[in-house]
Amino acid sequence: RRPMLRRLVRTRLRRTRAPCPPCLRAYRRATASSVRASTARTGQASRRCLSASAMRRHSGPLRLPFEERTKEEQEFHGEMERVLDARRVEEADEFDVVVIGGGHAGCEAATAAARVGARTLLVTHKLETIGEMSCNPSVGGVGKGILAREIDALGGVMAMAIDAAGIQFHMLNRSRGEAVFGPRAQADRVLYRRFMQRELAATENLFLMTGGAEDIVVDYEARRVQGVVLANGQRVKAKQVILTTGTFLRAVMHIGPTETVLGGRHGDTRSVGLSETMEKLGFQLNRLTTATPPRLDGRTIDFDGMMMQVSDDPPSPFSYMNEYTGAGIGLADKQVPNFMTHTNEETHRIIRDNLHLLPTFLGNEGKGQGPRYCPAIEGKVRRFPQRDWHQVWLEPEGLTTEIVYPNGLSTGFPPDVQLDILHSIRGLENVEMTRPGYAVEYDFVDPRQLRNTLETKSVAGLWLAGQINGTTGYEEAAAQGIVAGINAGLSGTDRAEEAMVLDRADAYVGVLIDDLTSLGTSEPYRMFTARCEYRLMLRADNADQRLTEKGHAVGSVDEERKRYFDEKSERLSKARKFISTVTLSPQAWRKGGVQVKEDGRPRSVADVLAYPKITWADVLRCLPAEQRAEADAQVHESVRNDVQVECKYSEWVDRQKREVERARREEGLELPADIDYSQVPSLSTEEREKLARFRPRTLGEANRISGVTPNAVTLLYTYCQRHRQQQQQRQSQSQGRS
């Protein structure tokens, strides 16, 4: 008998075969005890080694036969066609905002612009690829998960989509504290894409158009955008244009040294006209590369003996709306596991022996410039020759497909070499590829040519968001998209003075945009918690408290979300008041099992919750019966974790708030335009070189240059203050002589 697990991970190709109830019950019985034990130890469903043969298959009936699935697809596409017909764009139509590109940045930009009241048009090559997950079918991760939560707090759609389509949820970094928690979820590709398409179709003020954009209409005298030109020659008038072209600008796909395809994604063409337009407008373009792994036929994988990772139980939603309403996860009863295998010495030998068969790129002397933190497998082997193995996660692409995504095996080798690499890995000895991996090289615009609103400095009304700015990842693209969409929408409706600018102390989104616009990037930029100096303040649990009011002020957050947010804020206020006013003596706390110093000083609930490993349950155990009843009434269940986390970080957050206030005072201190860094005492050689290269305009920009230490910033501050005093003295002396 085949393992039941293969029913959960892999279903018959081109058929819908959702796990039937007996399957799910059998799976839960087999894993429940170990999951509960793990949860008791660490608070999560941890990774465990389980033999797949222990999971027996139930041969129950199929949920949806192929014919019904086809009918469902036909109905969905018919629904989208009706949306197009109802919102048909005429030649004379004029829009406040036109968004070019229907990826993650484009979806967030278009919906955000429409929400703030702008008449918006989204132009994309194919309606059916709106919201497509081009590479890994997942959202979130370390740093990236916080971006997704912040997008949601501003009214974005990404978090709602992953909650509706997620088939495995996992909280990364759980053992390291809430400040660096990384929510992550695997998605069913088809369901995610459909949710996003329906969301766009239901958005007021938003029109959809299929077609390619080949040129931007610009008034060259005024340096202002006037519209776009489509591939069929049609002109669309627009006050604002947002480019979210992803990896499609003059893109070339490489499979080995000789096979190239002109396009930015499997099955899609590239855009050449827009690259030429950007060069004509004077923008500096460079080349970046990325890669995607081969896709595998799950029926040919042997999962026996692999490490299995199950979904968190219960899974935590990404969207605050699903927390507020208690709706939770859409597919909570259909969660599936991932499996981990790894490369070995034979894998690495095959890679080293075939390095000469890698593609030759235009950039970086033929090597290409790929992502440092998500490199191709050949990059890992070259950069870490001392490593004997690299992990590979086998992740299902959905509930209705056999295809498995091998996370960690991105490559540009020829297909035969890719197959040799796969067959050298445990569990993949007989695997078949459904599609080989490939590398993509594409144009991007140096993001230092943008303002912190994401409008270009040299052309008014032109905005850039996503991989066109040199980033990598869905979350980074969507974060830029929602900011560009909000600000372009405000500008398009004559409210430019309300532009939303997030700084480094507001959000990870602010860190991302500040890094790009101040420092630029020479490689695909990826977000990490380490990039954020105020990460104790900017956590995944408090993104709504930081950003939802800002979003509501500009119109990107609707009244329903604001109402739920206000209810939560009121509960938090009551809870904070209760925990700060209720106190017990050291003896009372110790009697309840909380070890505090017997110094006679009463301690509040907030004081005790700040102790490591003390939970709300520990506090309740110490309170007298009448106060316990009051605690249940004053501290609502939905905010108990929030106040607990706040207390844990309160001392450090207060310290960071003081640092933020000081940094904001000094942030705008302008450095002399003619400053000679060789004359600034005590700077290191590296610091002098980097400061001379980047020529920061302000002390804040200098502080964000990688390699420039806080001590160097202090030295610069002292030097500038002395420089200004000397200038003032010279001016006074000059006035005295005159």
WOUR-V631883 format. One record per residue. RES is the residue in three letters. D_LAST is the distance of its C-alpha to the last C-alpha in Angstrom with 1 decimal. Layout:
RES,D_LAST
RES,D_LAST
This chain:
ARG,101.7
ARG,98.1
PRO,95.4
MET,94.4
LEU,90.8
ARG,91.0
ARG,91.7
LEU,88.5
VAL,86.2
ARG,87.9
THR,89.9
ARG,91.8
LEU,89.6
ARG,89.1
ARG,90.8
THR,89.6
ARG,91.1
ALA,89.3
PRO,90.7
CYS,93.6
PRO,94.0
PRO,96.5
CYS,94.1
LEU,91.3
ARG,93.6
ALA,94.8
TYR,91.3
ARG,90.2
ARG,93.2
ALA,92.6
THR,89.0
ALA,88.7
SER,89.7
SER,87.3
VAL,84.4
ARG,85.1
ALA,85.2
SER,82.0
THR,80.3
ALA,81.4
ARG,79.8
THR,76.5
GLY,76.2
GLN,76.7
ALA,79.4
SER,78.7
ARG,79.7
ARG,83.2
CYS,85.7
LEU,88.6
SER,91.4
ALA,91.5
SER,95.3
ALA,95.2
MET,94.2
ARG,97.3
ARG,97.2
HIS,98.7
SER,100.3
GLY,99.6
PRO,99.3
LEU,96.2
ARG,93.9
LEU,93.1
PRO,95.2
PHE,93.5
GLU,94.6
GLU,92.9
ARG,89.6
THR,89.7
LYS,90.3
GLU,87.4
GLU,85.1
GLN,86.3
GLU,85.6
PHE,82.1
HIS,81.2
GLY,82.9
GLU,80.7
MET,77.6
GLU,78.8
ARG,79.4
VAL,75.8
LEU,74.7
ASP,77.0
ALA,75.8
ARG,72.2
ARG,72.6
VAL,69.4
GLU,69.6
GLU,67.7
ALA,65.7
ASP,64.7
GLU,61.0
PHE,59.7
ASP,56.7
VAL,57.0
VAL,59.0
VAL,59.7
ILE,61.0
GLY,63.2
GLY,65.7
GLY,65.1
HIS,63.7
ALA,60.2
GLY,61.5
CYS,63.8
GLU,61.2
ALA,58.6
ALA,61.1
THR,62.5
ALA,59.1
ALA,57.8
ALA,61.0
ARG,60.8
VAL,57.4
GLY,58.9
ALA,58.1
ARG,60.9
THR,61.3
LEU,63.3
LEU,64.2
VAL,65.2
THR,67.3
HIS,69.8
LYS,72.6
LEU,73.2
GLU,75.4
THR,72.7
ILE,70.1
GLY,69.3
GLU,71.1
MET,70.7
SER,70.3
CYS,70.6
ASN,71.4
PRO,73.0
SER,70.9
VAL,67.9
GLY,65.9
GLY,65.6
VAL,63.1
GLY,59.8
LYS,61.2
GLY,63.4
ILE,60.4
LEU,58.9
ALA,62.2
ARG,62.1
GLU,58.5
ILE,59.5
ASP,62.3
ALA,60.1
LEU,58.1
GLY,61.4
GLY,62.1
VAL,65.7
MET,65.9
ALA,67.1
MET,69.7
ALA,71.0
ILE,71.5
ASP,73.1
ALA,75.5
ALA,76.3
GLY,75.8
ILE,78.9
GLN,77.5
PHE,74.8
HIS,73.4
MET,70.6
LEU,69.0
ASN,67.4
ARG,69.4
SER,69.8
ARG,66.0
GLY,64.9
GLU,63.9
ALA,60.3
VAL,61.5
PHE,64.6
GLY,65.2
PRO,67.5
ARG,69.3
ALA,72.2
GLN,74.4
ALA,75.1
ASP,78.0
ARG,76.4
VAL,78.4
LEU,77.9
TYR,74.2
ARG,73.8
ARG,76.0
PHE,74.2
MET,70.9
GLN,72.4
ARG,74.0
GLU,70.8
LEU,68.9
ALA,71.9
ALA,71.7
THR,68.0
GLU,67.2
ASN,64.8
LEU,65.5
PHE,67.3
LEU,68.7
MET,69.2
THR,70.9
GLY,69.5
GLY,66.9
ALA,63.3
GLU,62.5
ASP,59.2
ILE,56.2
VAL,55.3
VAL,51.6
ASP,49.4
TYR,47.5
GLU,44.8
ALA,44.1
ARG,45.0
ARG,47.3
VAL,50.9
GLN,53.6
GLY,56.8
VAL,59.1
VAL,61.9
LEU,65.1
ALA,67.4
ASN,69.9
GLY,67.2
GLN,66.7
ARG,63.2
VAL,62.1
LYS,59.1
ALA,56.7
LYS,53.3
GLN,53.0
VAL,54.7
ILE,55.2
LEU,56.4
THR,58.6
THR,60.5
GLY,61.3
THR,62.7
PHE,63.7
LEU,60.9
ARG,62.6
ALA,64.7
VAL,67.5
MET,70.1
HIS,71.6
ILE,75.0
GLY,75.4
PRO,74.3
THR,75.9
GLU,76.3
THR,73.4
VAL,73.2
LEU,70.5
GLY,69.5
GLY,67.4
ARG,70.4
HIS,74.1
GLY,75.6
ASP,72.3
THR,70.5
ARG,66.9
SER,64.0
VAL,62.7
GLY,61.1
LEU,58.5
SER,57.4
GLU,57.0
THR,55.1
MET,52.6
GLU,52.0
LYS,51.6
LEU,49.0
GLY,47.0
PHE,48.0
GLN,48.5
LEU,52.1
ASN,53.8
ARG,57.4
LEU,58.9
THR,62.5
THR,64.7
ALA,68.5
THR,71.3
PRO,74.5
PRO,78.1
ARG,79.9
LEU,83.2
ASP,86.6
GLY,87.0
ARG,90.8
THR,90.7
ILE,88.7
ASP,90.4
PHE,88.6
ASP,91.0
GLY,89.3
MET,85.8
MET,83.3
MET,83.2
GLN,80.3
VAL,81.3
SER,79.1
ASP,77.7
ASP,80.1
PRO,79.0
PRO,76.3
SER,72.9
PRO,71.6
PHE,68.2
SER,67.6
TYR,66.6
MET,68.7
ASN,71.8
GLU,70.9
TYR,70.3
THR,73.6
GLY,75.6
ALA,76.6
GLY,76.0
ILE,76.9
GLY,78.9
LEU,81.0
ALA,81.3
ASP,85.0
LYS,84.6
GLN,82.3
VAL,83.1
PRO,82.4
ASN,80.4
PHE,81.8
MET,80.1
THR,81.4
HIS,79.5
THR,79.4
ASN,81.0
GLU,81.2
GLU,83.3
THR,80.8
HIS,78.0
ARG,80.3
ILE,80.9
ILE,77.1
ARG,76.3
ASP,79.2
ASN,77.9
LEU,74.2
HIS,74.6
LEU,75.8
LEU,72.6
PRO,70.7
THR,68.1
PHE,64.9
LEU,62.1
GLY,59.4
ASN,58.6
GLU,60.6
GLY,63.7
LYS,63.8
GLY,62.1
GLN,59.6
GLY,61.7
PRO,60.9
ARG,60.3
TYR,61.9
CYS,64.8
PRO,65.8
ALA,69.0
ILE,71.9
GLU,71.5
GLY,67.9
LYS,69.0
VAL,71.6
ARG,69.2
ARG,66.4
PHE,68.7
PRO,71.5
GLN,72.4
ARG,73.4
ASP,77.2
TRP,76.9
HIS,74.7
GLN,75.7
VAL,76.8
TRP,77.1
LEU,79.8
GLU,78.7
PRO,80.8
GLU,79.2
GLY,81.1
LEU,84.3
THR,85.9
THR,85.4
GLU,86.6
ILE,83.3
VAL,81.5
TYR,77.9
PRO,77.6
ASN,74.1
GLY,72.8
LEU,74.5
SER,72.0
THR,72.7
GLY,72.6
PHE,75.8
PRO,78.7
PRO,81.2
ASP,83.9
VAL,81.5
GLN,80.3
LEU,84.0
ASP,84.6
ILE,81.6
LEU,83.0
HIS,86.5
SER,85.3
ILE,84.1
ARG,86.4
GLY,87.7
LEU,86.7
GLU,89.4
ASN,91.0
VAL,88.1
GLU,87.8
MET,84.5
THR,84.2
ARG,81.1
PRO,79.2
GLY,75.7
TYR,73.0
ALA,69.4
VAL,66.9
GLU,63.8
TYR,61.4
ASP,57.9
PHE,55.1
VAL,51.5
ASP,48.7
PRO,47.8
ARG,44.1
GLN,44.0
LEU,44.8
ARG,42.8
ASN,44.1
THR,46.1
LEU,48.0
GLU,46.8
THR,45.7
LYS,42.0
SER,42.6
VAL,45.5
ALA,45.4
GLY,48.8
LEU,50.0
TRP,50.8
LEU,52.4
ALA,54.5
GLY,57.0
GLN,57.9
ILE,55.9
ASN,52.9
GLY,54.5
THR,56.3
THR,59.9
GLY,62.2
TYR,63.3
GLU,61.3
GLU,57.9
ALA,58.7
ALA,59.8
ALA,56.7
GLN,54.4
GLY,56.8
ILE,56.6
VAL,52.8
ALA,52.5
GLY,55.3
ILE,53.8
ASN,50.3
ALA,51.8
GLY,54.1
LEU,51.3
SER,49.3
GLY,52.4
THR,53.0
ASP,49.5
ARG,48.6
ALA,46.1
GLU,43.7
GLU,46.6
ALA,46.5
MET,47.9
VAL,45.8
LEU,47.4
ASP,45.3
ARG,46.7
ALA,47.5
ASP,49.4
ALA,52.1
TYR,53.3
VAL,52.7
GLY,49.0
VAL,49.2
LEU,51.0
ILE,48.6
ASP,45.5
ASP,47.0
LEU,47.9
THR,44.7
SER,42.3
LEU,44.3
GLY,46.9
THR,50.3
SER,52.1
GLU,55.5
PRO,57.2
TYR,55.4
ARG,57.6
MET,56.8
PHE,57.7
THR,57.0
ALA,55.2
ARG,52.4
CYS,51.6
GLU,49.7
TYR,50.6
ARG,54.3
LEU,55.6
MET,54.1
LEU,55.0
ARG,58.8
ALA,61.6
ASP,63.0
ASN,59.9
ALA,58.6
ASP,59.8
GLN,57.9
ARG,54.7
LEU,54.9
THR,57.6
GLU,55.5
LYS,52.7
GLY,55.3
HIS,56.8
ALA,53.5
VAL,53.2
GLY,56.9
SER,58.1
VAL,60.2
ASP,63.1
GLU,64.3
GLU,67.3
ARG,65.3
LYS,62.8
ARG,65.8
TYR,67.2
PHE,63.8
ASP,63.4
GLU,66.9
LYS,66.0
SER,62.7
GLU,64.6
ARG,67.1
LEU,64.4
SER,62.8
LYS,66.2
ALA,66.9
ARG,63.6
LYS,64.2
PHE,67.8
ILE,67.0
SER,64.1
THR,66.2
VAL,69.6
THR,70.0
LEU,72.8
SER,73.5
PRO,73.6
GLN,77.4
ALA,77.7
TRP,75.6
ARG,77.6
LYS,80.8
GLY,79.9
GLY,79.2
VAL,75.4
GLN,74.5
VAL,71.8
LYS,71.0
GLU,73.1
ASP,70.3
GLY,71.3
ARG,68.2
PRO,69.1
ARG,67.8
SER,67.2
VAL,68.6
ALA,65.1
ASP,64.8
VAL,68.1
LEU,67.5
ALA,64.5
TYR,66.9
PRO,67.9
LYS,71.1
ILE,71.6
THR,72.6
TRP,73.2
ALA,76.9
ASP,76.4
VAL,74.5
LEU,77.3
ARG,79.9
CYS,78.2
LEU,77.8
PRO,80.6
ALA,82.7
GLU,81.0
GLN,77.5
ARG,78.7
ALA,79.8
GLU,76.4
ALA,74.7
ASP,76.7
ALA,75.7
GLN,72.0
VAL,71.2
HIS,72.5
GLU,74.1
SER,71.7
VAL,68.6
ARG,70.1
ASN,68.8
ASP,65.3
VAL,65.0
GLN,66.6
VAL,64.0
GLU,61.1
CYS,62.3
LYS,62.8
TYR,59.1
SER,57.5
GLU,55.9
TRP,54.5
VAL,53.4
ASP,51.5
ARG,49.7
GLN,48.9
LYS,47.6
ARG,45.1
GLU,44.1
VAL,43.8
GLU,41.5
ARG,39.3
ALA,39.4
ARG,38.6
ARG,35.5
GLU,34.4
GLU,36.0
GLY,33.2
LEU,30.5
GLU,29.1
LEU,29.0
PRO,26.1
ALA,27.4
ASP,26.7
ILE,28.1
ASP,30.1
TYR,33.1
SER,34.1
GLN,31.1
VAL,32.1
PRO,34.2
SER,37.8
LEU,38.6
SER,42.0
THR,42.5
GLU,44.2
GLU,41.3
ARG,38.7
GLU,41.0
LYS,41.6
LEU,38.0
ALA,37.0
ARG,39.9
PHE,39.5
ARG,35.6
PRO,35.7
ARG,33.1
THR,33.3
LEU,34.5
GLY,37.6
GLU,38.5
ALA,38.0
ASN,40.4
ARG,43.1
ILE,43.2
SER,46.6
GLY,46.2
VAL,42.7
THR,43.6
PRO,42.2
ASN,40.9
ALA,38.9
VAL,37.4
THR,36.4
LEU,34.8
LEU,32.9
TYR,31.8
THR,30.5
TYR,28.7
CYS,27.0
GLN,25.9
ARG,24.5
HIS,22.8
ARG,21.1
GLN,20.0
GLN,18.4
GLN,16.6
GLN,15.4
GLN,14.3
ARG,12.3
GLN,10.6
SER,9.9
GLN,8.7
SER,6.3
GLN,5.1
GLY,5.4
ARG,3.8
SER,0.0
